[in-house]
Structures are given as C-alpha cells and as structure tokens.
C-alpha cells in the first residue's frame, strides 16, 4: 500500500508486510543458529577429538538445526498470517492470534495521538510499531485518563506512516463532527 491510495482500500484487512515476516522468522530462529554454530565447531574439532563422537554431534546438530529452522518459518508464518488490521467505519480493528484469536477495536473518537516507534532491530528490518494514545470516555477535560497501547508491532515502515496519517485524519474528523 502506498500513501497515495484512496481511503476505500483501508477497510480491507491489511497484513504487516514482508519485512515483518522476516523479522518474525528471525525471532523464532535464534536457537537454530546456536545449533548451527555447535555443528560448525564440532566439525572443525572432530580431527582433534576423534571422528566417531564428533560426527554424531555434527549430524544431530544439523538435523536439529533443520527442524528448528522449519519451526521458525512455520511459527513466523502463522503469526504473520493471523495478524491483520483495518480501518472500519467507526474504529481501527486489529485481529491476531494463532490458537486463541483476539480482536481489538479502538474507536476513532478515543484516539488522541498516533506515534511510530522503531527499535534498532526494527530499523534494520525496516519495520515500525504504531502506538496509539487513547482518551478515556468518562471525561474530556484536563484530567483525562490516558493509556498508551502498542497497537501494531512490526508493521512495514511505509505502511505505518500511511496508517498513522489516516488514523489521525479519521480521529480528527470524528472529533469535529461530535462537537
């Protein structure tokens, strides 16, 4: 999605983006790379220690590496596939969860601000986190209760910018129309 798209496209469920998928896979594959390092060290050390024992260590490390890489891709894909968000008529909706599904709706009238945060790893992968500052409904005075909600984590950077501007626009339009 690019920033020049019309608003009709925002109501369709959106995915986090391909960069987010690679980040999700990398987060699940840390143990697999530890196993790969063990396999390489065991392979290099097999001449010093003896071939039989180290050959088994190399073989099992490689087998477990493949298993954990497959797990990382499957877990990353399941999280990615089951995480969608959209701009509905009255609220920003997020749907997520692999085994237990969770749907969150944030009405536009409660949105006070939308921020974008990026950690170092998110900057490397080109993704961001949308953070929405909401307003409590019981009062709109100076003593407003506020809550910071990390809404969409690991969304592609350009998509985050697009949704930030669209959320702010819809929040302001709804606030003006209620007065």
HELIX and SHEET records of a PDB file:
HELIX    1   1 UNK A    7  UNK A   11  5                                   5    
HELIX    2   2 UNK A   18  UNK A   28  1                                  11    
HELIX    3   3 UNK A   30  UNK A   49  1                                  20    
HELIX    4   4 UNK A   51  UNK A   81  1                                  31    
HELIX    5   5 UNK A  108  UNK A  110  5                                   3    
HELIX    6   6 UNK A  120  UNK A  125  1                                   6    
HELIX    7   7 UNK A  157  UNK A  178  1                                  22    
SHEET    1   A 3 UNK A  84  UNK A  87  0                                        
SHEET    2   A 3 UNK A  91  UNK A  96 -1                                        
SHEET    3   A 3 UNK A 102  UNK A 107 -1                                        
SHEET    1   B 3 UNK A 111  UNK A 117  0                                        
SHEET    2   B 3 UNK A 127  UNK A 135 -1                                        
SHEET    3   B 3 UNK A 146  UNK A 156 -1                                        
END                                                                             
